[in-house]
Amino acid sequence: MKIVYISNSIIPSRTANSIHVMKMCQAFADNGHEVVLLAPNRYKEYENGVDDVYEYYGVRKNFEIQKLSYTYTRVLRNFYYAYHVLKEIKIINPDIVYGRDLYGCFFSSYKYPTIFEAHAPMNNFVSKQLLNLMDKNHLYKHTVVISDALKNLILKSQNIKSDKIVVAHDGADEVVDFDIKAELQGNKESLKVGYVGHLYKGKGIEVIADIAKKTSEGVEFHIVGGLEKDINRWKSIIKNKNVYFYGFVPQNEVSSYINAMDVCLLPNQKEVLTHGADKGGMNISDFTSPLKMFEYMAHKKAIICSDLPVLREILNEDNSVLVKCDDILDWRKAIEVLQDDSLRLQIANRAYEDFIKIIAKNQKAQEALKETTEVNE
């Protein structure tokens, strides 16, 4: 099957959405499909020094990437990009269109079987109307969402059919090389507590800062990721000698850092802002499906996680340690409990087993592609 994947992501960049898009295209190609990824030529925002975009994201070169014209004019950019997307789709003539770009998916749905993947509710009048109209089109097949919470939010605000929404939580690579480990700083005998991700508001670095102040001896914190300005800010706040910052690490190296950790933290708060929060980011706390949660599980790591409803869709008392998101004492106690090697291993193995089940469940999204093709043949 020939699949066109429409993305509005900046590729290459440090954003989680660009990682997700590249991983999805690889997964479709791994399942035997011919995949073409359409992405905007947002050259002003590209990550510097990337010679091989596939290597940068740690994916195989089994799909094609085409960059399309893009304008930075705010009023026009969505429709401008969608126009060029539709032109390219007509040339490629795919069996199905799949994407995270609402505008591109909307126009493609009038000529090609289309599936739109939503990672947030429609947050303005135009996007709400586009989804409502698209849902009534006979060539529009499914809306894929990343959590049950997001499905419920969309159903409350949109006039669309429940049976056309497919829940497929985010995931991670199923095959992990557990032997490749980064050389972490500090004492090799210490408990290595790690965090991977951005450091902007709500991601939990503020919690880690408080935890580290009074953690028992023999515990270290290893923080991977973040923008330079955020790293410098938190380095000036966190003076503890048991906290180590590694800065941004390319996606193809992240696995080695997770492998080297004993415990992984997911300290999401009740307000989690998206990338670009300083420009008015959206609060995604109620419906997020963090990539790093699945990466931790895939790497067989014991996870300490904020006890929030949307994260409980995946994590529970058997496959993680759940704590009140803003209760520092709870976090410290959880770390102390996981100094027990056998308990850590038990929780980590259960998390990995549940991850494998999630991967199998997410195959439904790809089965939907097959069913759509068969209907239209």
C-alpha positions, 0 to 999 in steps of 0.5 A: 500500500502507498501511504502519504503521511502529512506532517507540519513538524519541523524536521529536523528539530528537537520537538517530540512531535517530529520524533513521533512522526519519523517513528510512525513513518518507519513503523508503517514502512516496516509493515511493508507499506511504501511511505512518503512523508510530506513536511514543510520546508521550515528552514529557519527552524531546523536543528543545526548540524544535521547531515543525515536526518534519518540517523539523527532520529535513529530511524531506518531510511525505509521511507521518503521525505519530501519538503514542501513550500511553507510561508511564515505569514501567520494568517496564510500558512495553514492553507498555503501549506495544505495547498502544496500538500494537495498538489503533491498528493495528486502527483503521488496518488496514494492509496491512503493519506494519514497525518497530523496536519488537520488542514492537509487532511481536510483537503485530501479527504475529498479525493483520497481515503484519509485518517487524521491523528489528533494529539489535542482537542480542536482549539479554535472555531476553524479547526472545529469546523474542519473536523466536523466537515471532514467527519461527514465526508465518506472518504474520511475514515478515522480520527486517531487519538492518543488517549481515552481522555482526548477522545472524550474531550473531542466528543464533547466539543465536536459533532462527530461519531464515536465509532470513527474515533480510534484510541492508539496511545503513543509508543516506542521502538519495540526492539531495544539494545539493552547492552548499549549504555551511556557513561553517566557521571557520578558514583557508579555505586549510586542509585541512578535516578533519571529524567529524559525530556524538556525542562519547561513548565509542568514537565516536573523539573521543579519537582526534581529540584525539590526532591534532590535537596533532601534525598538520602545519600547514595542517590543521584539525579541524571537529567537528559534534555532541555533547551540551553536557556532552560538548562542554564536556569535550572543549573543556577537553581539546583546547586546539589552535587548529586544532580547532573545535566547532560543537555540535549541528546540526539534521539539516536543516543537517548536509548543508551542513557535510559539503559544506564538509569536505574529509576526513571521519573515522569513528574508531570504536573497538573499544568503541562505546556507544549513546546513554545510555552513562552509564546502561549502554549496549550495545557496538555496535562489532561490528555497527553500520552508522553513518548518518554513513558513508553520509552521507559517501559520499553527499556524495562525501567522502574518508573515513578510517575505522577498519579494523574488520570490520563497517565493511569490509562497506561500506568498503575500500581503494578507497573510503576510507583504512582505518587501525588504530582506535587507531594515532594515527600511522596516522591522521596519515599518512592525513590527510597522504596526503589532502592530495593533491587528486587522490587525495582526489577519486578516493577520494571518487568511488569512495565515491559510486559504491559508495553508489549501489550500496548504495541499489539493494541496499537496495531488496530490503527494499521489494521484500519488502513488495511480495512479502508483499502479493501473497502475502496478496491 
